Amino acid sequence: MAFLSITDLPTVVRSASFSQSFTVEPDGFETIGSVTCTSVLPLNPGITISVLLGVITISGQYTGLFDDMLTYVEKGSSDRLMTPITVIGTGSIPADKDLFDFSQDLTDSISVQYKVSCTVDGGPIDLFISQTVKNDWTFGGTWLTGYLS
């Protein structure tokens, strides 16, 4: 039966750019037909998956995996003038708000899975590969600096 050229994608750090390519390899005299690759769960908008001539490339940045909690009010307001709004994920806070609480997700790492579907000698098979995404404990300070500037 066919197999992937690597067993797991290398571990990456949250928000760090990466690119990894691999192939479906025949076992013996098998013929590999069409190849597709999809994210199983969790889905992440910062990731691109491409397949070209049987080479699968997964690249991008894991930007939305961790559940950071942010609480803000409208610019120039305060929690005494309006009810603060809490959102999950740094991508969920609009620009130009007064942020007054940021709680970084304390999860150490999250495993992401991808399904590689292909035809081998005309029959379909599914193979799975995973990638560990490590939390970056400096992420909160870096993100806050960028948001507040």
QUIMOWO-V314163 format. One record per backbone hydrogen bond with DSSP energy under -0.5 kcal/mol. CO is the residue of the C=O (numbers start at 1). NH is the residue of the N-H. If there is no record, write none. Layout:
BEGIN
CO/NH  CO/NH
END
This chain:
BEGIN
3/25  12/134  13/16  18/60  20/58  22/56  23/5  23/25  25/3  26/28  27/29  30/32  31/33  31/121  34/119  36/117  38/115  41/113  44/47  46/61  48/59  50/57  52/55  54/24  54/56  55/52  56/22  57/50  58/20  59/48  60/18  61/63  62/15  66/68  68/70  68/89  69/103  70/87  71/100  71/101  72/85  73/98  74/77  78/81  78/82  85/72  87/70  87/89  89/92  90/93  92/94  96/75  97/99  98/73  101/71  102/104  103/69  108/135  110/133  112/131  113/40  114/116  114/129  115/38  115/117  116/127  117/36  118/125  119/33  120/123  123/120  125/118  127/116  129/114  130/9  131/112  132/12  132/134  133/110  134/14  135/137  136/139  138/142  139/143  140/144  141/145  142/146  143/147  144/148  145/149
END
